Each structure stands twice: as C-alpha cells, then as structure tokens.
Amino acid sequence: MRVTINRLQKMKDEGSLIPMISAYDYTSAFILEDAGIPIILVGDSLGNVVLGYDSTIPVTMDDMLRHTQMVVRGTKKAHIVGDMPFMSYQTGVRDAICNAGRLIKEGGCQSVKLEGGEPIVEIVQSLVQFGIPVMGHLGLTPQSVNQLGGYRVQGKEDSSGEKLLNEARMLQNAGAYAIVLELIPAKLAEKITASLDIPTIGIGAGPKCDGQVQIFHDMLGLFPDFSPKHARKYMDLNIEIKKAVQGYIKDVQKGLFPSDQESF
C-alpha cells in the first residue's frame, strides 16, 4: 500500500521529518523506493534537469504525464506527487480539474502540486472538492520566474513575508494537504511551519520545515557545474560515471571487452 496524505500528516503530528526527492524516471524511482523514500515529486523541474530547457515554462502536460507514469511504474509504496505544468491550471477551474484529473487517472500519481498563493485558492478548493489531493508551493515559484525577475530568495521584506504567511494559511484553508516552501528565509519558513496544521516541505528554506525536498540529480552530483547553495551533494556520481565510461572505452579500444566469459 502506498503512503497516503494521512500518513504524511501523521508524520508531522508525531514530529517525524519528511524526506522527499524529485525524480523523473523508472530507474531512479525504483532506486529511491528501495532506499526507503516515502514521497517522490515528479517535478516540472524535469524541464531543466531532463529536457534541457532554461526554465520549467516549456514543460507540457504530455511531458508530465509520461514522466509521472515512469515514476509510478518504478514504485509500489511511495506517495507520488505530479507537478501541474505552466498554464495547465492558471486558465481556470475547469482546465485545472481536467488536467489534474489526467495526472491522477492517466499518470497514476496520488496527488498534484500547484504553484502560487491567493490567485489559485479557488482552484485548490475545487480540486480538493473533486477528490484530488493538492500540495501547494510558495516562495520562489519557478513558473513565475519572469515576473519574479529571476531565481531569487522571496519573502525577505516584512510585507512580503507576511503575504507568504497569509497565503500559506489560505492554501491550508482551501484544503491543501502540504505546502512546499522554496527559497525563503529560514526564520520565515519556521514561522509559517509553526502556524500551519499541515506539513511544510522546504527547499532552500532552512531546517525548521516539516520535511525537505531535493532533486535526485543535485544530491548525486550528476551536474558538476551546477551546485545550488541549498543542495547537498551526497556523492559526485558524475566523476564515477565518467571513470566507468572511460574504462569501457579503453577496454573496447584495446580489445579487452568482451572477454571469453562475456561471449557466447
């Protein structure tokens, strides 16, 4: 049985911190579940990490559906969250319900994530009323990067911090079961977390959230030239992969692969 939103709420209530990882395919999902991760986000960050875009904005519903299906097939126990891509819900409640329904029905995930605060409260409420669990996302919202003027810490001023706090409460009241807090001051994240009954999941938001999320490729050091301040490298897999590939190249060029044992 998969981890449910009730189980995630129980983890907050019991003071158990929630580890979440963003992953995008069958293989990585299989490894993560085998390692014991309780919740996987199929983020629209796949636009940057997998598809090679400069932002998440070009990511389509078809992209999200395909990658969500991959992750779902690679797991049996983890709770899978499917990200709603840019303009799949901002155009109104009807579009939001149709597209979120596709992620649940065709993608196979157990909940969806939406970026934004007050402007999407009605949408969140409608999705929840139709039986679709919703994770919110406040702070740096990458789909709004052009409006925000780049990838910057949000909520540094008292007024903007208070706005984020109020929007977090709005999302909770609308029925969101959790909220991602991205790139906001640690003290503000702590304040928001303490004011909510639902879990907060931080990324670049300090240690006082109810959980943390990292991107699979960042934590494994797959991109040597990209290392965000909020990401901790648990290994430099890029270096190890290069060594393996270079060893293979040499063995092929020297006629050492395949050997008699690897031949039929």
C-alpha positions as CSV (number, residue, x, y, z in Angstrom):
1,M,0.0,0.0,0.0
2,R,1.3,3.4,-0.9
3,V,2.0,6.2,1.6
4,T,-1.1,8.3,1.9
5,I,-1.6,12.0,2.7
6,N,-3.0,10.8,6.1
7,R,0.3,9.1,6.8
8,L,2.2,12.3,5.9
9,Q,0.0,14.3,8.2
10,K,0.7,11.8,11.0
11,M,4.4,12.2,10.4
12,K,4.0,15.9,11.1
13,D,1.8,15.3,14.1
14,E,4.4,12.9,15.5
15,G,7.3,15.2,14.8
16,S,8.8,12.8,12.2
17,L,10.6,14.8,9.5
18,I,9.5,14.0,5.9
19,P,12.2,13.3,3.2
20,M,11.1,13.9,-0.3
21,I,13.1,13.7,-3.6
22,S,12.3,14.9,-7.1
23,A,12.8,12.2,-9.7
24,Y,11.7,11.7,-13.2
25,D,12.0,8.1,-14.5
26,Y,11.5,4.4,-13.7
27,T,15.1,3.6,-12.7
28,S,15.6,6.5,-10.3
29,A,12.2,5.9,-8.7
30,F,13.0,2.2,-8.3
31,I,16.2,3.0,-6.5
32,L,14.6,5.7,-4.3
33,E,11.8,3.4,-3.2
34,D,14.3,0.6,-2.5
35,A,16.2,3.1,-0.3
36,G,13.0,3.8,1.6
37,I,11.9,7.3,0.4
38,P,8.3,7.9,1.4
39,I,7.3,10.5,-1.1
40,I,8.6,11.3,-4.6
41,L,7.8,14.5,-6.6
42,V,7.7,14.3,-10.3
43,G,8.6,18.0,-10.6
44,D,8.3,20.1,-13.7
45,S,11.9,20.8,-12.9
46,L,12.4,17.9,-15.4
47,G,12.3,20.7,-17.9
48,N,15.8,21.9,-16.7
49,V,17.2,18.5,-15.5
50,V,16.0,16.1,-18.1
51,L,14.7,18.0,-21.2
52,G,17.5,20.7,-21.2
53,Y,15.3,23.8,-21.1
54,D,16.4,27.0,-19.4
55,S,13.3,27.0,-17.2
56,T,10.2,25.0,-16.4
57,I,7.9,27.1,-18.5
58,P,8.1,25.0,-21.8
59,V,7.1,21.7,-19.9
60,T,3.8,20.3,-21.3
61,M,1.1,18.1,-19.8
62,D,2.3,15.3,-22.1
63,D,5.8,15.7,-20.6
64,M,4.4,15.5,-17.1
65,L,2.1,12.5,-17.9
66,R,4.9,10.5,-19.5
67,H,7.4,11.0,-16.7
68,T,4.8,10.5,-13.9
69,Q,3.9,7.2,-15.5
70,M,7.6,6.2,-15.4
71,V,7.9,7.0,-11.7
72,V,4.7,5.3,-10.8
73,R,5.8,2.1,-12.6
74,G,9.0,2.1,-10.7
75,T,7.3,2.2,-7.3
76,K,4.7,0.4,-5.2
77,K,4.8,2.1,-1.8
78,A,6.0,5.7,-2.2
79,H,3.4,8.5,-2.5
80,I,3.8,10.1,-5.9
81,V,3.1,13.8,-6.5
82,G,2.6,15.0,-10.1
83,D,3.5,18.7,-10.8
84,M,1.0,20.7,-12.7
85,P,2.9,22.5,-15.5
86,F,2.7,26.1,-16.5
87,M,-0.7,27.1,-17.9
88,S,-2.3,23.7,-17.1
89,Y,-4.3,25.3,-14.3
90,Q,-3.9,29.1,-14.4
91,T,-6.5,29.4,-17.1
92,G,-9.4,28.5,-14.8
93,V,-11.0,25.9,-12.6
94,R,-12.3,23.8,-15.5
95,D,-8.9,23.4,-17.1
96,A,-7.3,22.7,-13.7
97,I,-9.8,19.9,-12.9
98,C,-9.3,18.3,-16.3
99,N,-5.5,18.4,-16.2
100,A,-5.2,17.4,-12.6
101,G,-7.6,14.6,-13.3
102,R,-5.4,13.4,-16.2
103,L,-2.3,13.3,-13.9
104,I,-4.3,11.2,-11.4
105,K,-6.1,9.0,-13.9
106,E,-3.5,8.6,-16.7
107,G,-0.3,9.4,-14.8
108,G,-1.2,7.3,-11.8
109,C,0.0,9.7,-9.1
110,Q,-1.7,10.1,-5.8
111,S,-1.7,13.9,-5.6
112,V,-0.8,17.0,-7.6
113,K,1.2,20.2,-6.9
114,L,0.3,23.7,-7.9
115,E,2.4,26.9,-7.6
116,G,1.0,30.1,-6.2
117,G,-1.0,31.6,-3.4
118,E,-4.1,33.7,-3.3
119,P,-4.8,33.6,-7.1
120,I,-5.1,29.8,-7.1
121,V,-7.1,29.3,-3.8
122,E,-10.4,28.8,-5.6
123,I,-8.7,26.2,-7.9
124,V,-7.2,24.3,-5.0
125,Q,-10.6,24.3,-3.2
126,S,-12.3,23.0,-6.4
127,L,-9.7,20.2,-6.9
128,V,-10.0,19.0,-3.3
129,Q,-13.8,19.0,-3.6
130,F,-13.5,16.7,-6.6
131,G,-11.3,14.3,-4.6
132,I,-7.9,15.4,-5.9
133,P,-5.3,15.9,-3.1
134,V,-3.3,19.1,-3.6
135,M,0.2,20.1,-2.4
136,G,0.8,23.9,-2.5
137,H,4.0,25.7,-3.4
138,L,5.0,29.1,-2.2
139,G,8.1,31.3,-2.2
140,L,10.2,31.0,-5.3
141,T,7.7,29.7,-7.8
142,P,9.7,28.8,-10.9
143,Q,6.8,29.1,-13.3
144,S,6.6,32.8,-12.4
145,V,10.4,33.4,-12.8
146,N,9.9,36.1,-15.4
147,Q,7.6,38.0,-13.1
148,L,9.8,37.5,-10.1
149,G,12.9,38.8,-12.0
150,G,14.9,35.6,-11.7
151,Y,15.7,32.9,-9.2
152,R,15.8,35.0,-6.0
153,V,15.1,34.5,-2.3
154,Q,11.5,35.5,-1.6
155,G,9.9,37.0,1.5
156,K,12.9,38.9,2.7
157,E,10.9,42.0,3.4
158,D,8.4,42.1,6.3
159,S,5.5,42.8,3.9
160,S,6.3,40.0,1.5
161,G,7.0,37.6,4.4
162,E,3.6,38.4,5.9
163,K,2.0,37.9,2.5
164,L,3.5,34.4,2.2
165,L,2.3,33.6,5.7
166,N,-1.2,34.6,4.9
167,E,-1.2,32.8,1.6
168,A,0.0,29.6,3.3
169,R,-3.0,29.8,5.6
170,M,-5.3,30.4,2.6
171,L,-4.0,27.3,0.9
172,Q,-4.4,25.3,4.1
173,N,-8.0,26.5,4.5
174,A,-8.6,25.7,0.8
175,G,-7.8,22.1,1.6
176,A,-4.1,21.7,0.6
177,Y,-2.6,18.7,2.5
178,A,1.0,20.1,2.4
179,I,3.0,23.1,1.1
180,V,6.4,23.3,-0.5
181,L,8.3,26.4,0.7
182,E,11.1,27.3,-1.8
183,L,13.9,29.8,-1.3
184,I,12.6,31.8,1.6
185,P,14.4,32.9,4.8
186,A,14.8,30.1,7.4
187,K,13.1,32.2,10.1
188,L,10.1,32.9,7.9
189,A,9.8,29.2,7.0
190,E,9.9,28.3,10.7
191,K,7.1,30.8,11.4
192,I,4.9,29.5,8.6
193,T,5.5,25.9,9.7
194,A,4.6,26.7,13.3
195,S,1.4,28.5,12.1
196,L,0.1,25.6,10.0
197,D,-1.5,22.3,10.9
198,I,-0.4,20.7,7.6
199,P,3.2,19.7,6.7
200,T,5.6,22.1,5.1
201,I,8.4,20.8,2.8
202,G,11.4,23.0,2.4
203,I,13.9,23.5,-0.4
204,G,16.3,26.3,0.4
205,A,14.0,27.3,3.4
206,G,16.1,26.2,6.4
207,P,15.9,23.2,8.8
208,K,12.7,24.0,10.6
209,C,10.2,22.8,7.9
210,D,8.4,19.5,8.5
211,G,10.3,17.9,5.6
212,Q,12.8,18.6,2.9
213,V,12.9,18.0,-0.8
214,Q,16.0,17.7,-3.1
215,I,16.4,16.9,-6.7
216,F,17.8,13.4,-7.4
217,H,20.5,14.8,-9.9
218,D,21.7,17.5,-7.5
219,M,22.2,15.3,-4.4
220,L,24.1,12.8,-6.5
221,G,26.3,15.4,-8.2
222,L,25.3,14.5,-11.7
223,F,25.9,18.1,-12.9
224,P,29.4,19.1,-11.8
225,D,29.0,22.8,-12.9
226,F,25.7,23.3,-11.1
227,S,25.5,23.2,-7.3
228,P,22.8,25.3,-5.7
229,K,23.5,26.6,-2.2
230,H,20.5,24.7,-0.8
231,A,21.6,21.4,-2.3
232,R,23.9,19.0,-0.5
233,K,25.9,16.6,-2.7
234,Y,25.9,13.1,-1.1
235,M,28.3,11.9,-3.8
236,D,30.0,13.0,-7.0
237,L,28.3,10.5,-9.3
238,N,29.3,12.4,-12.4
239,I,33.0,11.6,-11.7
240,E,32.3,7.9,-11.1
241,I,30.2,7.6,-14.3
242,K,33.0,9.3,-16.3
243,K,35.5,6.8,-14.9
244,A,33.3,3.9,-15.7
245,V,32.7,5.1,-19.3
246,Q,36.4,5.9,-19.9
247,G,37.3,2.4,-18.6
248,Y,34.8,0.9,-21.1
249,I,36.2,3.0,-23.9
250,K,39.8,1.8,-23.2
251,D,38.7,-1.9,-22.9
252,V,36.9,-1.7,-26.2
253,Q,39.8,0.0,-27.9
254,K,42.4,-2.5,-26.6
255,G,40.2,-5.4,-27.4
256,L,39.7,-6.4,-23.8
257,F,35.9,-6.2,-24.0
258,P,34.2,-8.5,-24.5
259,S,36.2,-11.3,-22.9
260,D,35.6,-15.1,-23.5
261,Q,33.4,-15.1,-20.4
262,E,31.3,-12.3,-21.9
263,S,30.9,-14.0,-25.2
264,F,28.6,-16.9,-26.4
